[in-house]
Amino acid sequence: MNLKTKPKKNIIYLAIICILSGLLLLSFLTTPAIAQPGSASDPLVTQRYVDERIAELQAQINALTLSIQAGQPGAGQSGGQTPQTGAGITPTERTAIVNEILQTMGASQVVPFTPLFVPAGSTLIANAGVEFILRSGTATVIAGPNGLVDVTAGRDVANGQVVSRNHLMLVPATDGRGLNVTSDSWLMIKGGFIVANQ
């Protein structure tokens, strides 16, 4: 083996390592600047950004409160007096302001649960996405092979099984799933459904 070729190979390897290290360093130096916190490209926000948004929201809430108070009888008004023209806002305007505030917060309106009395012997058939809680009474599941989702217990409830009280239930598909109500029952429910008496 020629001893002169070994140092040349070492020099070539060293040169390659130096070139690769330089390229790596150059890539770090040319990386674009990090996006501003709170921008669309960086959803993490600073405390200052959150405080500014809260201050804006508080100002809108204060304006709404003053408008509502101006439209209702106050301490210096009797209940029979009508507020002066332009002093108050209509319910439609009030709803529009509240919706605007919710949009500013990035929140959607919450759909509330509705109380529902279902007499014994009735059948409740629900659409996909319906959520309900059996508050009193008894009922069994009407479902195909996969049943209803017991969100509270984290399991499926198969056809014919008893629904647990005070458990949040979810109907996964619009295919005739629902409940056979076996005794007078109260439910909290949201979403589309029909109740048929047998």
C-alpha positions in Angstrom: 0.0 0.0 0.0 1.3 3.4 -0.9 1.7 5.6 2.2 1.3 8.8 0.1 -2.2 8.1 -0.9 -3.6 7.7 2.6 -2.9 11.3 3.7 -4.5 12.5 0.4 -7.7 10.5 1.3 -7.7 12.0 4.7 -7.5 15.5 3.3 -10.4 14.7 0.8 -12.6 13.4 3.7 -11.7 16.4 5.8 -12.6 18.7 2.9 -16.0 17.0 2.4 -16.8 17.3 6.1 -15.9 21.0 6.0 -18.1 21.6 3.0 -21.1 19.8 4.5 -20.6 21.6 7.8 -20.6 24.9 6.0 -23.7 24.1 4.0 -25.5 23.1 7.3 -24.5 26.3 8.9 -25.6 28.3 5.9 -29.0 26.6 6.0 -29.5 27.7 9.6 -28.5 31.3 8.9 -30.8 31.6 5.9 -33.9 30.1 7.6 -36.7 32.7 7.5 -37.6 34.6 10.7 -40.1 33.0 13.0 -43.7 34.2 12.5 -45.2 36.7 15.0 -47.0 35.0 17.9 -50.8 35.3 17.3 -50.5 35.5 13.5 -52.3 33.0 11.3 -49.1 31.1 10.8 -48.4 30.8 14.5 -51.5 30.2 16.6 -49.7 30.4 19.9 -50.2 33.8 21.4 -48.6 36.0 23.9 -50.2 37.2 27.1 -50.3 40.7 25.7 -52.3 39.5 22.7 -54.8 37.7 24.9 -55.1 40.7 27.2 -55.8 43.0 24.2 -58.5 40.6 22.9 -60.1 40.4 26.3 -60.1 44.2 26.6 -61.8 44.5 23.2 -64.5 42.0 24.3 -65.0 43.7 27.6 -65.5 47.0 25.9 -68.2 45.4 23.6 -69.9 43.8 26.6 -69.9 47.1 28.5 -71.4 48.9 25.4 -74.1 46.2 25.2 -74.9 46.4 28.9 -75.3 50.2 28.7 -77.6 49.8 25.6 -79.7 47.3 27.4 -80.0 49.4 30.6 -80.9 52.4 28.5 -83.8 50.5 26.9 -85.3 49.3 30.2 -86.8 51.2 33.1 -84.1 52.3 35.6 -84.2 53.5 39.1 -85.5 56.9 38.1 -88.2 55.6 35.8 -91.5 54.0 36.6 -92.3 50.7 35.0 -95.1 52.3 33.0 -92.9 54.8 31.2 -91.8 54.1 27.7 -88.1 54.7 27.0 -87.3 57.7 24.8 -87.0 57.1 21.1 -83.6 55.7 20.2 -82.7 55.2 23.9 -82.8 51.4 23.7 -82.2 48.6 21.3 -84.6 46.0 19.8 -84.3 42.3 20.6 -83.1 41.7 17.0 -80.3 44.3 17.5 -79.4 42.8 20.8 -79.1 39.3 19.2 -77.0 40.7 16.4 -74.6 42.3 18.9 -74.3 39.1 21.0 -73.6 37.1 17.8 -70.9 39.6 16.8 -69.3 39.3 20.2 -69.4 35.5 19.9 -67.8 35.7 16.5 -65.1 38.0 17.8 -64.3 35.5 20.5 -64.1 32.8 17.8 -66.9 30.9 19.5 -70.0 29.3 18.0 -73.4 29.6 19.6 -74.1 26.7 22.0 -77.2 24.6 21.2 -78.8 23.8 24.5 -80.3 20.5 25.6 -84.1 20.6 25.6 -86.2 18.7 28.3 -88.5 16.2 26.8 -91.2 14.0 28.4 -91.8 10.7 26.7 -94.6 8.5 27.9 -94.2 4.7 28.5 -94.7 2.6 25.4 -93.3 5.3 23.0 -90.5 5.0 20.5 -88.0 7.8 20.0 -86.1 7.6 16.6 -83.2 10.1 16.3 -81.1 11.6 13.6 -77.3 11.2 13.4 -75.5 13.4 15.9 -78.4 13.5 18.4 -77.2 13.7 22.0 -79.4 12.8 24.9 -79.4 12.1 28.6 -82.0 9.8 30.3 -82.9 11.7 33.5 -85.7 9.6 34.8 -87.7 6.5 33.7 -86.4 3.5 31.8 -85.6 2.8 28.1 -83.9 0.3 25.9 -81.9 0.8 22.8 -83.2 0.4 19.3 -80.2 -0.1 17.0 -78.4 -2.1 14.4 -75.2 -4.1 15.1 -73.2 -1.2 16.4 -75.8 0.3 18.8 -75.6 3.8 20.4 -72.5 5.4 21.9 -72.5 5.8 25.7 -70.1 8.7 25.8 -70.0 8.7 29.6 -69.0 5.0 29.9 -67.0 5.0 26.6 -68.7 2.0 25.1 -71.4 0.9 22.7 -74.9 0.0 24.0 -76.3 -2.8 21.8 -79.9 -3.3 20.6 -82.2 -4.2 23.5 -79.9 -3.1 26.3 -81.0 -0.8 29.0 -79.9 2.9 28.8 -78.1 4.1 31.9 -79.5 7.1 33.6 -77.5 10.4 33.6 -75.2 9.1 30.9 -74.5 11.2 27.8 -75.6 9.1 24.8 -74.8 9.8 21.1 -76.7 8.5 18.0 -74.0 7.8 15.3 -76.2 7.4 12.2 -79.6 8.2 10.8 -80.8 4.6 10.3 -83.7 4.1 12.7 -81.7 4.1 15.9 -83.3 5.4 19.1 -85.1 4.2 22.2 -88.0 2.1 23.3 -89.3 3.9 26.4 -90.6 1.3 28.9 -91.8 3.7 31.6 -92.6 7.4 31.7 -89.3 9.2 31.2 -87.7 12.6 31.0 -84.8 13.2 28.7 -82.5 16.1 28.0 -82.0 16.0 24.2 -80.6 18.1 21.3 -80.9 17.4 17.6 -83.6 16.0 15.3 -85.9 13.2 16.4 -89.5 11.9 16.3 -91.5 10.3 19.0 -94.2 7.7 18.0 -96.7 6.3 20.5 -97.3 2.6 20.2 
